[in-house]
Amino acid sequence: MKIKPIFDRVVLLPKEADKETKSGIILPTASLEKSQVATVIAVGEGGTIDGKEVKMQVKVGQEVLFSKYSGTEFTFEGKKYIVIKQNDILAILED
Protein backbone atom coordinates (compact mmCIF):
# COMPACT_ATOMS: atom_id res chain seq x y z
CA MET A 1 0.00 0.00 0.00
CA LYS A 2 1.13 3.55 -0.75
CA ILE A 3 0.32 7.01 0.65
CA LYS A 4 -0.72 9.57 -1.97
CA PRO A 5 -1.66 13.03 -0.67
CA ILE A 6 -4.14 15.21 -2.56
CA PHE A 7 -4.00 18.87 -3.64
CA ASP A 8 -1.33 20.85 -1.74
CA ARG A 9 -0.73 18.29 1.00
CA VAL A 10 2.66 16.76 1.84
CA VAL A 11 3.42 13.57 3.80
CA LEU A 12 6.42 13.87 6.14
CA LEU A 13 8.42 11.34 8.15
CA PRO A 14 9.64 13.29 11.22
CA LYS A 15 13.21 12.86 12.44
CA GLU A 16 13.60 11.48 15.94
CA ALA A 17 14.27 14.09 18.61
CA ASP A 18 17.77 14.12 20.10
CA LYS A 19 17.87 11.94 23.21
CA GLU A 20 21.16 13.41 24.38
CA THR A 21 22.49 16.96 24.60
CA LYS A 22 25.70 17.98 22.85
CA SER A 23 27.48 17.83 26.20
CA GLY A 24 26.38 14.21 26.74
CA ILE A 25 23.46 14.61 29.14
CA ILE A 26 20.79 11.99 28.45
CA LEU A 27 17.31 13.50 28.37
CA PRO A 28 14.30 11.69 29.85
CA THR A 29 11.63 10.72 27.33
CA ALA A 30 9.05 13.03 28.93
CA SER A 31 11.16 16.15 28.32
CA LEU A 32 11.84 15.50 24.62
CA GLU A 33 10.33 18.02 22.21
CA LYS A 34 8.91 16.87 18.91
CA SER A 35 11.30 17.41 16.05
CA GLN A 36 10.30 20.01 13.46
CA VAL A 37 12.64 18.48 10.87
CA ALA A 38 11.29 15.78 8.57
CA THR A 39 11.86 13.98 5.29
CA VAL A 40 9.31 14.44 2.49
CA ILE A 41 7.76 11.04 1.69
CA ALA A 42 5.01 12.01 -0.76
CA VAL A 43 3.76 15.22 -2.42
CA GLY A 44 0.32 16.11 -3.77
CA GLU A 45 -0.18 17.43 -7.29
CA GLY A 46 -1.03 21.01 -6.34
CA GLY A 47 -3.61 22.57 -8.63
CA THR A 48 -6.17 25.32 -8.20
CA ILE A 49 -7.09 25.81 -4.55
CA ASP A 50 -9.51 28.57 -3.53
CA GLY A 51 -9.15 30.08 -7.00
CA LYS A 52 -5.35 30.30 -6.81
CA GLU A 53 -2.82 28.19 -8.70
CA VAL A 54 -0.62 26.24 -6.24
CA LYS A 55 2.67 24.82 -7.53
CA MET A 56 4.41 22.28 -5.36
CA GLN A 57 7.87 23.47 -4.31
CA VAL A 58 9.05 20.42 -2.37
CA LYS A 59 10.12 17.05 -3.71
CA VAL A 60 10.26 13.54 -2.29
CA GLY A 61 13.47 12.96 -0.35
CA GLN A 62 14.10 16.56 0.70
CA GLU A 63 14.55 17.47 4.37
CA VAL A 64 12.29 20.28 5.52
CA LEU A 65 11.55 22.40 8.57
CA PHE A 66 7.82 22.65 9.35
CA SER A 67 5.58 24.60 11.74
CA LYS A 68 5.49 23.18 15.23
CA TYR A 69 1.72 22.78 15.63
CA SER A 70 0.75 21.97 12.05
CA GLY A 71 -0.57 18.89 10.37
CA THR A 72 -2.21 15.63 11.30
CA GLU A 73 -0.21 12.77 12.76
CA PHE A 74 -0.99 9.17 11.85
CA THR A 75 0.61 5.73 11.96
CA PHE A 76 0.96 3.71 8.77
CA GLU A 77 2.65 0.31 8.61
CA GLY A 78 4.31 0.88 11.99
CA LYS A 79 5.78 4.35 11.28
CA LYS A 80 4.51 7.73 12.46
CA TYR A 81 3.88 10.29 9.71
CA ILE A 82 2.49 13.82 9.49
CA VAL A 83 0.33 15.21 6.68
CA ILE A 84 0.57 18.99 6.31
CA LYS A 85 -0.28 21.66 3.77
CA GLN A 86 2.67 22.91 1.75
CA ASN A 87 2.35 26.42 3.23
CA ASP A 88 3.15 24.96 6.69
CA ILE A 89 6.66 24.09 5.45
CA LEU A 90 8.99 26.86 6.57
CA ALA A 91 12.22 25.89 4.79
CA ILE A 92 13.99 23.26 2.73
CA LEU A 93 17.20 22.10 4.42
CA GLU A 94 20.17 21.69 2.08
CA ASP A 95 23.77 20.58 2.62
C-alpha positions as CSV (number, residue, x, y, z in Angstrom):
1,M,0.0,0.0,0.0
2,K,1.1,3.5,-0.7
3,I,0.3,7.0,0.7
4,K,-0.7,9.6,-2.0
5,P,-1.7,13.0,-0.7
6,I,-4.1,15.2,-2.6
7,F,-4.0,18.9,-3.6
8,D,-1.3,20.8,-1.7
9,R,-0.7,18.3,1.0
10,V,2.7,16.8,1.8
11,V,3.4,13.6,3.8
12,L,6.4,13.9,6.1
13,L,8.4,11.3,8.2
14,P,9.6,13.3,11.2
15,K,13.2,12.9,12.4
16,E,13.6,11.5,15.9
17,A,14.3,14.1,18.6
18,D,17.8,14.1,20.1
19,K,17.9,11.9,23.2
20,E,21.2,13.4,24.4
21,T,22.5,17.0,24.6
22,K,25.7,18.0,22.8
23,S,27.5,17.8,26.2
24,G,26.4,14.2,26.7
25,I,23.5,14.6,29.1
26,I,20.8,12.0,28.4
27,L,17.3,13.5,28.4
28,P,14.3,11.7,29.8
29,T,11.6,10.7,27.3
30,A,9.0,13.0,28.9
31,S,11.2,16.1,28.3
32,L,11.8,15.5,24.6
33,E,10.3,18.0,22.2
34,K,8.9,16.9,18.9
35,S,11.3,17.4,16.0
36,Q,10.3,20.0,13.5
37,V,12.6,18.5,10.9
38,A,11.3,15.8,8.6
39,T,11.9,14.0,5.3
40,V,9.3,14.4,2.5
41,I,7.8,11.0,1.7
42,A,5.0,12.0,-0.8
43,V,3.8,15.2,-2.4
44,G,0.3,16.1,-3.8
45,E,-0.2,17.4,-7.3
46,G,-1.0,21.0,-6.3
47,G,-3.6,22.6,-8.6
48,T,-6.2,25.3,-8.2
49,I,-7.1,25.8,-4.5
50,D,-9.5,28.6,-3.5
51,G,-9.1,30.1,-7.0
52,K,-5.4,30.3,-6.8
53,E,-2.8,28.2,-8.7
54,V,-0.6,26.2,-6.2
55,K,2.7,24.8,-7.5
56,M,4.4,22.3,-5.4
57,Q,7.9,23.5,-4.3
58,V,9.1,20.4,-2.4
59,K,10.1,17.0,-3.7
60,V,10.3,13.5,-2.3
61,G,13.5,13.0,-0.3
62,Q,14.1,16.6,0.7
63,E,14.5,17.5,4.4
64,V,12.3,20.3,5.5
65,L,11.6,22.4,8.6
66,F,7.8,22.7,9.3
67,S,5.6,24.6,11.7
68,K,5.5,23.2,15.2
69,Y,1.7,22.8,15.6
70,S,0.7,22.0,12.0
71,G,-0.6,18.9,10.4
72,T,-2.2,15.6,11.3
73,E,-0.2,12.8,12.8
74,F,-1.0,9.2,11.8
75,T,0.6,5.7,12.0
76,F,1.0,3.7,8.8
77,E,2.6,0.3,8.6
78,G,4.3,0.9,12.0
79,K,5.8,4.3,11.3
80,K,4.5,7.7,12.5
81,Y,3.9,10.3,9.7
82,I,2.5,13.8,9.5
83,V,0.3,15.2,6.7
84,I,0.6,19.0,6.3
85,K,-0.3,21.7,3.8
86,Q,2.7,22.9,1.7
87,N,2.4,26.4,3.2
88,D,3.2,25.0,6.7
89,I,6.7,24.1,5.5
90,L,9.0,26.9,6.6
91,A,12.2,25.9,4.8
92,I,14.0,23.3,2.7
93,L,17.2,22.1,4.4
94,E,20.2,21.7,2.1
95,D,23.8,20.6,2.6
